[in-house]
């Protein structure tokens, strides 16, 4: 699986969308809508997540003439990616500075 992606706020939003829908595949526009991010932000993140092995993707098998639209690329967290994403999100939401936590004996 290698090292994880840089954990920017947009990356966190994309991971939250994917973890929240881990029971199904999502295509890029759906992920962008769930994460409230534009396609130009979402797709590079998806490529990085796929590059580190957290995602798999596949192209939809349709006839664009019949459907009246281009095929969609669907994404899903891998088993290892789901574990890594949950751990990364937990770390990202944890206070990073020790002085934010009360010390023993303080009220």
C-alpha positions as CSV (number, residue, x, y, z in Angstrom):
1,X,0.0,0.0,0.0
2,X,2.9,2.4,0.5
3,X,2.7,5.8,2.2
4,X,-0.5,7.6,2.4
5,X,-1.6,10.7,0.6
6,X,-1.1,14.2,1.9
7,X,-4.0,14.8,4.2
8,X,-5.3,18.1,3.0
9,X,-8.9,19.3,3.8
10,X,-10.1,18.4,0.3
11,X,-8.5,14.9,0.7
12,X,-10.3,14.5,4.0
13,X,-13.6,15.5,2.4
14,X,-13.2,13.0,-0.4
15,X,-12.2,10.2,2.0
16,X,-15.2,11.0,4.2
17,X,-17.5,10.7,1.2
18,X,-15.9,7.4,0.2
19,X,-16.0,6.0,3.7
20,X,-19.6,7.1,4.1
21,X,-20.6,5.1,1.0
22,X,-18.2,2.2,1.4
23,X,-21.0,-0.3,0.6
24,X,-21.2,0.9,-3.1
25,X,-19.2,2.4,-5.9
26,X,-19.4,6.1,-6.6
27,X,-18.5,8.0,-9.7
28,X,-16.5,11.2,-9.7
29,X,-19.4,13.7,-9.8
30,X,-21.2,11.9,-7.0
31,X,-18.0,12.1,-4.9
32,X,-17.6,15.8,-5.7
33,X,-21.2,16.4,-4.7
34,X,-20.9,14.5,-1.4
35,X,-17.6,16.3,-0.6
36,X,-18.8,19.7,-1.9
37,X,-15.8,20.0,-4.2
38,X,-15.4,20.7,-7.9
39,X,-14.3,18.0,-10.4
40,X,-10.9,19.7,-10.9
41,X,-10.2,19.1,-7.2
42,X,-11.7,15.7,-6.8
43,X,-10.2,13.8,-9.7
44,X,-6.5,14.5,-8.9
45,X,-7.2,13.3,-5.3
46,X,-8.9,10.2,-6.6
47,X,-5.9,9.5,-8.8
48,X,-3.5,9.9,-5.8
49,X,-5.7,7.6,-3.7
50,X,-5.7,5.0,-6.4
51,X,-1.9,5.4,-6.8
52,X,-1.3,4.6,-3.2
53,X,-3.7,1.6,-3.4
54,X,-6.5,3.0,-1.3
55,X,-9.0,2.9,-4.3
56,X,-9.8,0.8,-7.3
57,X,-11.7,2.1,-10.3
58,X,-13.5,0.9,-13.3
59,X,-15.1,2.4,-16.4
60,X,-18.8,1.9,-16.8
61,X,-19.7,-0.3,-19.7
62,X,-22.3,1.6,-21.6
63,X,-23.0,2.7,-25.2
64,X,-22.7,6.5,-25.0
65,X,-25.0,6.9,-28.0
66,X,-27.8,4.9,-26.3
67,X,-27.3,6.6,-22.9
68,X,-26.7,10.1,-24.2
69,X,-23.7,10.6,-22.0
70,X,-20.1,9.4,-21.7
71,X,-19.2,6.4,-19.5
72,X,-18.6,7.1,-15.9
73,X,-15.5,6.0,-13.9
74,X,-16.6,4.3,-10.7
75,X,-14.4,4.3,-7.5
76,X,-14.4,2.1,-4.4
77,X,-12.2,1.9,-1.4
78,X,-10.1,-1.3,-1.3
79,X,-10.2,-3.3,1.9
80,X,-6.8,-1.9,2.9
81,X,-7.8,1.5,1.8
82,X,-10.9,1.5,3.9
83,X,-8.8,0.7,7.0
84,X,-6.2,3.3,6.1
85,X,-8.8,5.9,5.3
86,X,-10.6,5.5,8.6
87,X,-7.3,5.6,10.5
88,X,-6.2,8.7,8.6
89,X,-9.5,10.5,9.3
90,X,-9.3,9.6,13.0
91,X,-5.8,11.1,13.2
92,X,-7.0,14.2,11.2
93,X,-9.8,14.8,13.7
94,X,-7.7,14.3,16.8
95,X,-6.3,17.4,18.5
96,X,-2.6,17.7,17.4
97,X,-1.5,19.9,20.2
98,X,-1.0,18.5,23.7
99,X,-1.9,21.8,25.4
100,X,-5.5,21.5,24.2
101,X,-6.0,18.6,26.5
102,X,-6.5,19.3,30.2
103,X,-3.6,18.1,32.3
104,X,-4.1,15.8,35.3
105,X,-5.4,17.8,38.3
106,X,-6.8,20.7,36.1
107,X,-10.4,21.5,35.9
